Amino acid sequence: MTTLTAQDWHQKAAALIYPTGHFIDGAHDAGGSARFSVTNPATGRELCTVASGDAGTVDRAVASGRAAFRSGVWRRMAPRDRMAILQRYADLLDAHAERFALLDTLCMGKPIRDMLTIDVPSSSQTFRYFAELSDKIDGSVTSTASDAFHYILREPLGVVGCIVPWNYPLLMASWKVAPALAAGNSVVLKPAEQSPLSALLMAELFIEAGGPAGVFNVVNGLGETVGAPLSLHMDVNKIAFTGSTEVGKLMLVAAGRSNMKRVSLECGGKSPQIFLPDLGDMDRAVSYAINGIFGNMGEVCNAGSRLLVHRAIADEFIAKFRAAGTDAYRAGDPLDPETNLGPMVTDSHCARVTGLIETGVREGAKLEFGGSRPALPGSYVNPTLFSGVTNQMTIAREEIFGPVASVIVFDELAEAIRIANDSIYGLAASVWTRDLVTAHKTVRDLEAGVIWVNCFDHGDMTQPFGGYKQSGQGRDKCLESLLSYTQTKSAWVHLG
Ligand code: NAD
């Protein structure tokens, strides 16, 4: 993984030089005098200030993207040449892994080892996957009467606005930007204000890889001052959004109020995992349950936050979870490669998570462990397990986005499915059983976009990722995602 020590990483962090503006028309742009502050959540100290864009900045970035699109410099490039640039770009992401790791870890507190083993390699893999698809976006010829020749072209949309959250800053941006670029679009990326830095390095490396100026732009700023004008822009053809359900709904309103732009939404989740008595290896199942909720501090849209456990195995499951889970994730310095639990992204998010834990206790759930904050300066919350939870409790209904698991006991599978589906969300779910029929029937009955059987959070680039219900619409990764950044054009040729 890394041979560097915490001290090495701190030295690298101290020596890190990074831009703090926007990236427009192929160059860094310092922006105006308005700035917002970025705090390192592991220390509570200000890391830097960053240019706070506005509607005018968005206009400039969109105009640059539009000019590049009109010129054809990217969309009309031979697809294999586009592919070569994106593959070179993926190599550059890997080559700059340490810088990306530092930038995201310093801004949002993720353990540096997660950046090096998950976020950066998954991001370069995302670009490689979509690069390889660049010359496989085919049109078709349909069957017609002999007096006509009808063909269908698949073309890019134009300028795509990508609005992303802070929990996987580099990776969530990659999931949007890679298919948008592979399909020939221009991009304006708006990172979350908590994690604005890695996006600038992404855009800079696109130029280094040989990408044309204007194709990949970044505007930093707040949701209200940059995200909103981007979503309302009359010259943006699509908003690809990952974030909260609340803001996701605003994207749909903005599309309706402006130019009917396309909208894809990856929003919140409250993923259930159903554990049946015949699940086989209980230790393995418990280990997946622990990692599924405590990984990335629980700041994961598909976090397995609702553990639906059959009454026959509930005591054993909880005992094993307590034994293995209490110390599995230990709060520490995110720049220490041994650390696997960083702070919550901000003080206010930390306060929200601890507030929800208090609500869980108040509403009668049993605190098995955690619920407290470690004696560290940053906004840390200890991994927490509740038992005795009902699906009506606030902790079972609201997306906590923190390391908080709830065990809900059930007696019948039908009851478990009812509970699993009793949520406004439907991003992901799992079922644990050795019985083939039960497994497939449960897959069919669960209302979620991603279902795992006897595992959790497995997958590769071929797997569509996205939700049912208020977890969103549209899919990331996979071929379907690439096609969602294209539109068809029908050409009917009269041969008479
Ligand atoms: P958020 O909705 O507050 O912010 C997401 C992005 O939207 C940020 O860039 C923010 O600046 C921007 N934004 C905020 N208000 C806006 C507005 N009025 N107009 C336009 N843009 C605006 O979400 P967050 O707190 O940054 O991220 C956490 C959420 O993201 C969670 O709900 C999580 O489940 C979700 N998420 C979903 C997925 C998925 O694939 N389904 C993946 C990761 C995160």
Residues whose N, C-alpha, C, O or C-beta is under 5 A from the ligand:
A	BS01	NAD	I163 V164 P165 W166 K190 P191 A192 E193 G221 L222 G223 E224 G227 A228 T242 G243 S244 T245 V247 E266 C267 G268 G269 C301 S471
